[in-house]
Amino acid sequence: MKSHMVDEPFYKVRRGIWLAGIVLLAFSRYGCSSGNAVRETTSAYSRSSSGILFMKMQSDVYVIKEGDKIDLSVWDYPEFKTSSTVSPEGTITIPLIGDLNAAGLTKQDFTDLLKKRLAEYVKGEPKITMSISSPMTQKVTVLGAVTKQDNYPVTSQVTLLEILSAAGGTTPDADLYHIKIIRFETGGDPDVVDLADAMETGQVETLPKVRPGDTVYVPVKENVVRSLSVFLSDAILLLGIFRVLY
């Protein structure tokens, strides 16, 4: 009985250290990629006539979505100049060409598609200038036991590890078993995510994705002091037994 009481705290400590090591490795792995997934490269900010703040997306791998504003022109063909917002159907209207699917395509894919359609009207290789602006209202709020609590701009859904990596990772006292993803747009109870178990079992990719507008809350462990007190009481008891034996 006594040996079980002594071994259990040590097991918890070893398990906690092991999990912490895995988490640190995961954050270091996702740290570089999350720079692209969570914080797309921006060059400038602009404000629309309605007062909405936009950020211009420069990356060719940026995925166009509903609500994005696309400004494009074709060199020496001013009739194709367009400034349009991607409709709920995922299209924009270009003079002479008509509606063209844009949502779900990367900036580069949309440019290639546009070149194919322009081939009917333009001689040679069309020279296209394009900029895409995305509303700054899309963000994920990260609160609780993380290195940096803040609002992080996102362009689409991201993984939990990516958004936590953007926040600098979790703190040593973070409760990785009860991370909450709160979705205000849908209401209802938050998703409670067991990140520790998912990392132990290698099932991280099955976790719910974090979407624009969500809030991620990382609670502090409730049993940090309790586990330490149990460990100390067992240690005192063990020392007391040794003292009696001697």
C-alpha positions in Angstrom: 0.0 0.0 0.0 2.8 2.4 1.0 4.7 1.7 -2.2 1.6 2.5 -4.3 1.2 5.8 -2.5 4.8 6.8 -3.2 4.9 5.6 -6.8 1.7 7.4 -7.9 3.0 11.0 -7.5 6.3 10.0 -9.2 4.3 8.5 -12.1 2.3 11.7 -12.4 5.5 13.8 -12.4 7.2 11.6 -15.0 4.1 11.6 -17.2 3.7 15.4 -16.9 7.4 15.9 -17.9 7.0 13.5 -20.8 3.8 15.3 -22.1 5.5 18.7 -21.7 8.4 17.4 -23.9 6.0 16.2 -26.6 4.1 19.5 -26.5 7.3 21.5 -26.9 8.4 19.4 -29.8 5.0 19.8 -31.5 5.0 23.6 -31.0 8.5 23.8 -32.5 7.3 21.7 -35.4 4.3 23.8 -36.1 5.9 27.1 -35.2 7.3 27.8 -38.7 4.2 26.5 -40.7 1.8 28.4 -38.5 3.4 31.7 -39.6 1.8 31.0 -43.0 -1.5 29.4 -41.8 -2.3 31.9 -39.0 -0.5 35.1 -40.0 -0.6 35.6 -43.8 2.0 38.1 -45.1 0.5 41.6 -45.4 2.0 44.7 -47.0 -0.6 47.4 -46.3 -3.9 48.2 -44.7 -6.7 50.0 -46.4 -10.1 51.2 -45.3 -13.2 50.8 -47.5 -15.9 53.4 -48.0 -18.0 51.6 -45.3 -15.1 51.9 -42.8 -14.2 48.3 -42.7 -10.5 47.7 -42.3 -8.9 45.4 -44.9 -5.4 43.8 -45.2 -3.8 43.1 -48.5 -2.8 39.5 -49.0 0.5 39.1 -50.9 1.1 35.4 -50.8 0.4 33.4 -54.1 -0.8 30.5 -51.9 -3.5 32.6 -50.2 -6.9 30.9 -50.6 -9.6 33.3 -51.8 -12.9 33.3 -49.9 -16.3 35.0 -49.8 -16.1 38.6 -48.9 -12.5 39.2 -50.2 -12.0 42.2 -52.4 -10.2 41.6 -55.7 -8.7 44.4 -57.7 -7.2 43.5 -61.1 -6.1 45.0 -64.3 -4.7 43.7 -67.6 -1.8 45.7 -69.1 -2.9 47.5 -72.3 -6.5 46.3 -71.9 -8.3 48.7 -69.6 -11.7 47.2 -70.4 -10.9 44.3 -68.1 -10.1 46.5 -65.0 -12.1 45.1 -62.1 -12.7 46.0 -58.5 -15.1 43.4 -57.1 -16.0 41.5 -53.9 -16.3 37.7 -54.0 -20.0 36.9 -53.8 -21.7 34.4 -51.5 -21.7 32.1 -54.5 -17.9 32.4 -54.7 -17.7 34.4 -57.9 -16.6 37.8 -59.1 -17.8 39.6 -62.2 -15.3 40.6 -64.8 -16.2 42.8 -67.8 -16.7 40.8 -71.0 -15.8 37.6 -69.3 -18.7 37.5 -66.8 -18.9 35.6 -63.5 -15.7 33.7 -62.7 -15.3 31.2 -59.8 -12.8 32.5 -57.3 -13.6 31.2 -53.8 -11.5 28.2 -52.8 -8.7 28.9 -55.3 -5.3 30.2 -54.4 -4.3 33.6 -55.8 -2.0 31.8 -58.3 -4.7 29.4 -59.4 -7.2 32.2 -59.9 -4.6 34.1 -62.0 -4.0 31.0 -64.1 -7.7 30.6 -64.6 -8.1 34.2 -65.6 -5.3 33.9 -68.1 -7.1 31.0 -69.9 -10.3 33.0 -70.1 -8.5 36.1 -71.4 -6.9 34.1 -74.2 -10.1 34.6 -76.1 -9.6 38.4 -76.1 -5.9 39.1 -75.6 -3.1 38.3 -78.0 -0.1 36.7 -76.4 0.5 36.2 -72.7 -1.7 38.6 -70.7 0.0 40.6 -68.1 -2.2 40.7 -65.0 -1.8 42.9 -61.9 -3.9 41.7 -59.0 -4.3 42.4 -55.3 -6.6 40.7 -52.8 -7.8 42.3 -49.6 -9.4 40.5 -46.8 -11.5 41.9 -44.0 -9.6 42.2 -40.7 -12.7 41.1 -38.8 -11.5 37.5 -39.1 -9.5 36.5 -36.1 -9.1 34.0 -33.3 -8.9 35.1 -29.7 -6.5 33.0 -27.5 -6.9 33.4 -23.7 -5.7 31.6 -20.6 -2.4 29.8 -19.9 -0.5 30.7 -23.0 2.6 32.8 -23.5 0.8 35.6 -25.3 -2.9 36.2 -25.0 -4.1 38.1 -28.1 -6.3 38.3 -31.1 -4.7 36.4 -34.1 -5.8 37.1 -37.7 -6.6 34.0 -39.7 -7.7 33.5 -43.3 -9.4 30.1 -42.9 -9.7 27.4 -40.3 -6.5 26.3 -38.7 -5.4 23.5 -36.3 -5.4 23.9 -32.6 -1.6 23.4 -32.5 -1.1 26.1 -35.1 -3.1 28.7 -33.2 -1.4 27.8 -29.9 2.0 28.0 -31.6 1.1 31.5 -32.8 0.3 32.4 -29.2 3.8 31.3 -28.2 2.7 27.9 -26.8 1.2 27.0 -23.5 2.6 27.8 -20.1 3.9 25.0 -17.7 0.7 25.2 -15.6 -1.6 24.8 -18.6 -4.3 22.1 -18.4 -3.9 20.4 -21.8 -6.8 18.0 -21.0 -9.6 20.6 -21.0 -8.8 23.2 -23.6 -12.0 25.0 -24.7 -12.9 26.2 -28.2 -15.8 28.7 -27.9 -17.8 29.3 -31.1 -19.8 32.5 -30.6 -21.3 32.4 -34.2 -23.1 29.1 -33.5 -23.7 29.4 -29.8 -24.1 26.3 -27.6 -21.6 24.7 -25.4 -17.9 25.0 -26.2 -15.8 22.1 -27.6 -13.7 20.7 -24.8 -10.5 19.3 -26.3 -8.1 16.8 -24.7 -4.9 17.9 -26.4 -2.7 15.8 -24.1 -4.5 12.5 -25.0 -4.5 13.3 -28.7 -0.8 13.9 -28.6 -0.1 10.7 -26.6 -2.1 8.7 -29.1 -1.0 10.5 -32.2 -4.5 11.6 -33.1 -3.9 15.4 -33.2 -5.3 15.7 -36.8 -8.7 14.5 -35.5 -9.1 17.4 -33.2 -11.7 20.1 -34.0 -10.3 22.9 -36.2 -10.3 26.5 -35.0 -12.3 28.8 -37.2 -12.3 32.6 -37.7 -14.3 34.2 -34.8 -13.6 31.4 -32.3 -12.1 31.9 -28.9 -9.6 29.4 -27.6 -9.3 29.2 -23.8 -6.5 27.2 -22.1 -7.3 26.8 -18.4 -4.8 26.4 -15.6 -4.4 23.0 -13.9 -6.6 22.8 -10.9 -4.5 19.9 -9.4 -1.1 21.4 -9.5 -1.0 22.3 -5.8 -3.0 19.2 -4.9 -0.6 16.8 -6.6 2.3 18.5 -4.9 0.7 18.3 -1.5 0.0 14.6 -2.0 3.6 14.0 -3.1 4.9 15.9 0.0 2.6 14.1 2.4 3.8 10.7 1.0 7.4 11.9 1.3 6.9 13.0 4.9 5.2 9.6 5.7 8.1 7.7 4.0 10.7 9.7 5.9 8.8 9.1 9.2 8.9 5.3 8.5 12.6 5.4 7.9 13.1 7.3 11.1 11.2 4.7 13.1 13.2 1.9 11.5 16.5 3.5 12.4 
